[in-house]
Amino acid sequence: MSRRDAGARGSRGEWVRRGTGVLLAFALGALGGAPPAADAQQGTAVPRVGFLLPGASPAVPYAEAFRLGLTELGYTVGRDLLIEYRSAEGRAERLQELVAGLVRVRVALIVTSGEGALAAKGVTSTVPIVMAVSADPVGAGLVADLARPGGNITGLTLLAPGIVAKRLELAKEVLPDLTRAAVLWNPNPLGRRVLEELEAAAKPMGIAVQAVEARGAEDLPGAFAAMAGAGAVVVLADPLTIAQRGRIMGLALSHKLPAISDTRQFADAGGLVAYGPSLLDSFRRAATYVDKILKGAKPADLPVEQPTRFELVVNLQTAKALGLTIPRSILDRADHVIQ
C-alpha cells in the first residue's frame, strides 16, 4: 500500500444519513477548514462539488482519498470548496434521484463512479461529470473517445493494455500445472470483452477457459458446482460480484478453488491473489479533474486517463487454507500481503 493510500485511510470520518442520500461528515480537524454553515453565513461564493458513490461497499476510504487529492492540489475543503457526499448504498434505482438532488443544489460538478456516471448522464447534459472509476466508458456510451470524450463527462478508466493477461500469468506462476481456469462473470458487454481477452491470453499459456455465468446471487452455488475440474477461478468484477464478494470467496474456498481477481476488495474477502489498478489512487487522481474544471476546462476536452498504478495483493491465509505455497518472486513484488 502506498503512502498516499495509507494517508487516505488515516483520516477520521463517519456516515450520517440525510433523507434519500448519505452525507459523509468529517470532523472539523479532518476537514481542515470552517464548516459549510460558516461559509453560508458569510455569503462567500464557494463552489459545491457533488460526490456520489453507487455501491454498498465502505465508502469512507474513497471519499478520503479524493479529499487527499484535493489537499495535495492546495484546496482546503470547507474554505475553497464544499462537498456534497451521497451514496446509493448499492441500490441502483436511487442513483438518478440522488443525481437530480445534487443538480438542484447547484453543484459545479459531480464526481462518481461506474453506474453513477450512467445515471448522471441520464439526468444532466450540462453539469460536468468526473468518473473516478469507470470500466469501459466508450463501450458504455459515456464518452465518444478516450482522447476526446465530448459531452460533459470525463475522468479515469480501469482499462489498461495487457492487464488481463497479467492476471493469468500470476495464476500460472502460483499454479504451474494449471490447465483449466473457470471464469465467473455476469454477462454484460464489458464482461464479454474481458472474457474474450482472457481466452486469447490463455491459449498460448496452455490454459482452457470455462466461462460460468451468474446473473444473480441465487446463481452462485450452481455456478461453483459447474466448475468441477477447474484448477482456479478468475472472478470478473462488476456490481454483482463486488456486492457478493464475501460469499463468492467463501464458495471458492469450500470448492478448493484458488480465486484470482482484479481488485483488492476480493483479496480482502478471501481471494488468493488480486492484481489491478488501485481504486484509492483513482479517487485521489479524480481531484486533478475537479481542479481543471473549476479553473474553466471543459470535460469534452479533457482526455480520459488510464491507470498508472497497479496493486498486487496476496492472501497468505487463503494460501495456507488451500495448501499452496506462494512463490517468493510474487511475495517480493506484492504491494500488500494479508497474513
Secondary structure, DSSP 8 states (H G I E B T S, - for coil): --HHHHHHHHS--EEEEETTEEEEE--HHHHTS--HHHHHHHT----EEEEEE--SS--HHHHHHHHHHHHHTT--BTTTBEEEEEE-TT-GGGHHHHHHHHHHTT-SEEEEETHHHHHHHHH-SSS-EEEEE-S-TTTTTS-S-SSS--TTEEEB----TTHHHHHHHHHHHH-TT--EEEEEE--SHHHHHHHHHHHHHHGGGT-EEEEEE-SSGGGHHHHHHTTTT-SEEEE--SHHHHHTHHHHHHHHHHTT--EEESSHHHHHTT-SEEEEE-HHHHHHHHHHHHHHHHTT--GGGS--B----EEEEEEHHHHHHHT----HHHHHH-SEEE-
